[in-house]
């Protein structure tokens, strides 16, 4: 399975750090955020990773290279202007191939990746166009995004919503009818959820959306405390 890390965003709420760095290169506990992802992807056997780039994007290959130090092969999808999530994935499809692929937001932190065997099988067999992992609603997003119904189908109806973790497996067909250009992922997912083509599960692990300086500091404190003897 190939993986894509979304790394093209501007990161306005992390300024001034992102005035000189792409958001996924912001350092936490002495390591760029994106390197935690690369390490975890290598651990689960991923070998090919696509990273999209826009704001100060040239700094990503400068720092990460071809991925060989993690046992990975990194390809870069350059965007002249940020295409948002779905648009960025659409542009990168030639690099991702014809099989289902994993997509992970470059500005999140998770302790570990879930077991993806069943999820990948469900998408590859055509039962679903996408499979998402949902987490408990954080303080900054109390209303959540989607609910989990029978057999793991996601729904927009139930009030007991969880938050989309920015981690999912997608079939290329989900993006096949999307024209090239700037497109958000949310509307595409919601349309497919109403068609009962998106599945998911609850992911009970530490997860942090590193979208603000305050949350970056909270993650820094947590990781440093875990590293202490």
C-alpha positions, 0 to 999 in steps of 0.5 A: 500500500502506498501512502500520501502525506498532505503537506501543502498547507500554509499553516497560518495559525502556526505563524511565525514558525510557518513564515519560514517552514512548511507546517509539517517541518515544524519541530516537536521534541527535536524532530519535524512533525512529518518525520514521526509519520515517516517512521510509523509508515515504515514500521507498518511496511509502507515503502512508497510515500507521496508528499504534496508541497506548495508553501515553501515546498522546496524545503521538504525534499531538501530536508527529507530527500528520497526517503532512503534513511527510513527505508522509503521511496518518497515522491513529491507532488508539486502544487503551484498554489495549494489545491486543498485536500481533495484537489491535492490527492487528485493531482497526485493520483498518477503517483499513487497508482490504481490501488487503494492508498493511505492518506494522512494529514501532515499536521497531526500527531498520533502515537501509533497507526492502527491495524489497517489490514481489514480496512484495506481489504474492504476498500480494495474489494470495492465494498467502500470508496473510503475508510476513515479513522475517527477519534474523540472530539477535541475541545476545539472541535466538540461537535465532531464530523461523522458517526459510525452506524451498522457494519461500520458505515459512516453517517451524517445523521446521528448526533453522537459524532466523532472527529475525523482523524485526518487518516484514511484509506481511499480508492482512486475511484473516489476522485475519478470524476473530480476535475483538476483544481482546488477542491476540499475533501469534506464535501466529497466525503459527505456525498459518498457517505450519503451514498453509503460508500464510506466506512470507518472505525473508532481509533482509541489512541493519543491524537493531536491536531497540531494546528495552533501554537498552543497545541504545539506546546502541549504536544511538545510537553507531552513528548518531552515528558515521555522521553524523560528517564 
